[in-house]
Amino acid sequence: MQKNIMEISENYSRLTGEDTFLKIAKQNLNRFDKLNPQLLKLREKISAVLTNCDDTNNPPREYYDLYNEINPIEDEWDQCCIVSVVFTAMYFEAFIYDYAASYLGDDYSKSHLDKLDFISKWLVIPKLITGKELSKEGQAYQALKRLHKDRNSLVHLKSKKFKMNHSAIFDHLQKREKNIRDSVKNCRIVIEQVINELVRIDPKHLKVRLANKSHN
């Protein structure tokens, strides 16, 4: 497979850099997976300590020791999600631009396509080039929409009012963890499905073939 990738790459004479973005995204997705069992194990220990103590408002020292151990893991776990989302989005933003420029030229792409929003690029550019577009009902398109939303919520973070009580904090943390897990899962779907969809639309293009072999 490596030989085939090199052969295709040598024939694709454009200077790009998006593969670095994808590499960073994948590294953080893998790190997220490695941290996950550590996180769950420590949470189980914390839960067991609270279950076995007489007064949950005054837990033993072990409880605080476990929290000191879990905090940096939770921080890194969270950061892995953020980096994965942002760099996956950066990869697909750069990819679709280069795909357009390789067909339609740098000047045309910069003047007429670069200002389109992320989702519009992934609909308009394949349609403009091949006469076909990503299925709006398909997993690839839906995953791109989720990725775009996740990326914007991170890059354009907005503050909001919050009621500081135990119930509200618990609900917030539960929703936040689910969102982190869903965002990471969606990154993997985007990486797997979008290039597959582009292969269906434009199977002969060298960039598409190279990306498909690299992903598989």
Contacts in CASP RR format, 6 or more apart in sequence:
PFRMAT RR
TARGET T0000
AUTHOR 0000-0000-0000
METHOD contacts of the structure
MODEL  1
MQKNIMEISENYSRLTGEDTFLKIAKQNLNRFDKLNPQLLKLREKISAVL
TNCDDTNNPPREYYDLYNEINPIEDEWDQCCIVSVVFTAMYFEAFIYDYA
ASYLGDDYSKSHLDKLDFISKWLVIPKLITGKELSKEGQAYQALKRLHKD
RNSLVHLKSKKFKMNHSAIFDHLQKREKNIRDSVKNCRIVIEQVINELVR
IDPKHLKVRLANKSHN
1 213 0 8 1.000
1 216 0 8 1.000
4 213 0 8 1.000
5 210 0 8 1.000
5 213 0 8 1.000
5 214 0 8 1.000
8 206 0 8 1.000
8 209 0 8 1.000
8 210 0 8 1.000
8 213 0 8 1.000
9 210 0 8 1.000
11 206 0 8 1.000
12 102 0 8 1.000
12 206 0 8 1.000
12 207 0 8 1.000
12 210 0 8 1.000
14 98 0 8 1.000
14 101 0 8 1.000
14 102 0 8 1.000
14 207 0 8 1.000
16 94 0 8 1.000
16 98 0 8 1.000
17 94 0 8 1.000
18 90 0 8 1.000
18 91 0 8 1.000
18 94 0 8 1.000
18 95 0 8 1.000
18 98 0 8 1.000
19 91 0 8 1.000
19 214 0 8 1.000
21 87 0 8 1.000
21 88 0 8 1.000
21 90 0 8 1.000
21 91 0 8 1.000
21 94 0 8 1.000
22 87 0 8 1.000
22 88 0 8 1.000
22 91 0 8 1.000
22 191 0 8 1.000
24 83 0 8 1.000
24 87 0 8 1.000
25 83 0 8 1.000
25 84 0 8 1.000
25 87 0 8 1.000
25 88 0 8 1.000
25 91 0 8 1.000
25 187 0 8 1.000
25 191 0 8 1.000
26 191 0 8 1.000
28 79 0 8 1.000
28 80 0 8 1.000
28 81 0 8 1.000
28 83 0 8 1.000
28 84 0 8 1.000
28 87 0 8 1.000
29 80 0 8 1.000
29 84 0 8 1.000
29 184 0 8 1.000
29 187 0 8 1.000
29 188 0 8 1.000
31 76 0 8 1.000
31 80 0 8 1.000
32 77 0 8 1.000
32 80 0 8 1.000
32 81 0 8 1.000
32 84 0 8 1.000
32 184 0 8 1.000
35 73 0 8 1.000
35 76 0 8 1.000
35 77 0 8 1.000
35 80 0 8 1.000
36 77 0 8 1.000
38 73 0 8 1.000
39 70 0 8 1.000
39 73 0 8 1.000
39 74 0 8 1.000
39 77 0 8 1.000
42 66 0 8 1.000
42 69 0 8 1.000
42 70 0 8 1.000
42 73 0 8 1.000
43 70 0 8 1.000
45 66 0 8 1.000
46 63 0 8 1.000
46 66 0 8 1.000
46 67 0 8 1.000
46 70 0 8 1.000
49 59 0 8 1.000
49 60 0 8 1.000
49 62 0 8 1.000
49 63 0 8 1.000
49 66 0 8 1.000
50 56 0 8 1.000
50 59 0 8 1.000
50 63 0 8 1.000
53 59 0 8 1.000
53 60 0 8 1.000
53 63 0 8 1.000
77 180 0 8 1.000
78 180 0 8 1.000
80 184 0 8 1.000
81 180 0 8 1.000
81 183 0 8 1.000
81 184 0 8 1.000
82 154 0 8 1.000
84 183 0 8 1.000
84 184 0 8 1.000
84 187 0 8 1.000
85 147 0 8 1.000
85 150 0 8 1.000
85 151 0 8 1.000
85 154 0 8 1.000
85 183 0 8 1.000
85 184 0 8 1.000
85 187 0 8 1.000
86 151 0 8 1.000
86 154 0 8 1.000
86 155 0 8 1.000
88 147 0 8 1.000
88 187 0 8 1.000
88 190 0 8 1.000
88 191 0 8 1.000
89 118 0 8 1.000
89 147 0 8 1.000
89 148 0 8 1.000
89 150 0 8 1.000
89 151 0 8 1.000
92 118 0 8 1.000
92 122 0 8 1.000
92 144 0 8 1.000
92 147 0 8 1.000
92 190 0 8 1.000
92 194 0 8 1.000
93 118 0 8 1.000
93 121 0 8 1.000
95 207 0 8 1.000
95 211 0 8 1.000
96 121 0 8 1.000
96 122 0 8 1.000
96 125 0 8 1.000
97 109 0 8 1.000
97 113 0 8 1.000
97 114 0 8 1.000
97 121 0 8 1.000
98 207 0 8 1.000
99 125 0 8 1.000
99 126 0 8 1.000
99 129 0 8 1.000
99 198 0 8 1.000
99 205 0 8 1.000
99 207 0 8 1.000
99 208 0 8 1.000
100 109 0 8 1.000
100 113 0 8 1.000
100 121 0 8 1.000
100 125 0 8 1.000
100 128 0 8 1.000
100 129 0 8 1.000
101 109 0 8 1.000
101 110 0 8 1.000
102 205 0 8 1.000
102 207 0 8 1.000
103 129 0 8 1.000
103 205 0 8 1.000
104 113 0 8 1.000
104 128 0 8 1.000
104 129 0 8 1.000
113 121 0 8 1.000
113 124 0 8 1.000
113 125 0 8 1.000
116 124 0 8 1.000
117 148 0 8 1.000
118 144 0 8 1.000
118 148 0 8 1.000
119 144 0 8 1.000
119 145 0 8 1.000
119 148 0 8 1.000
122 134 0 8 1.000
122 141 0 8 1.000
122 144 0 8 1.000
122 194 0 8 1.000
123 133 0 8 1.000
123 134 0 8 1.000
123 136 0 8 1.000
123 141 0 8 1.000
124 133 0 8 1.000
126 132 0 8 1.000
126 133 0 8 1.000
126 134 0 8 1.000
126 198 0 8 1.000
126 201 0 8 1.000
126 202 0 8 1.000
127 133 0 8 1.000
129 202 0 8 1.000
130 201 0 8 1.000
130 202 0 8 1.000
132 201 0 8 1.000
132 202 0 8 1.000
133 201 0 8 1.000
134 140 0 8 1.000
134 141 0 8 1.000
134 144 0 8 1.000
134 194 0 8 1.000
134 197 0 8 1.000
134 198 0 8 1.000
134 201 0 8 1.000
135 141 0 8 1.000
135 197 0 8 1.000
138 197 0 8 1.000
139 189 0 8 1.000
139 193 0 8 1.000
140 190 0 8 1.000
140 193 0 8 1.000
140 194 0 8 1.000
140 196 0 8 1.000
140 197 0 8 1.000
141 197 0 8 1.000
143 186 0 8 1.000
143 189 0 8 1.000
143 190 0 8 1.000
143 193 0 8 1.000
143 194 0 8 1.000
144 190 0 8 1.000
144 194 0 8 1.000
146 182 0 8 1.000
146 183 0 8 1.000
146 186 0 8 1.000
146 190 0 8 1.000
147 186 0 8 1.000
147 187 0 8 1.000
147 190 0 8 1.000
150 183 0 8 1.000
150 186 0 8 1.000
162 168 0 8 1.000
162 172 0 8 1.000
191 215 0 8 1.000
192 215 0 8 1.000
195 208 0 8 1.000
195 211 0 8 1.000
195 212 0 8 1.000
195 215 0 8 1.000
196 212 0 8 1.000
198 208 0 8 1.000
198 211 0 8 1.000
199 208 0 8 1.000
199 209 0 8 1.000
199 212 0 8 1.000
202 208 0 8 1.000
203 209 0 8 1.000
END
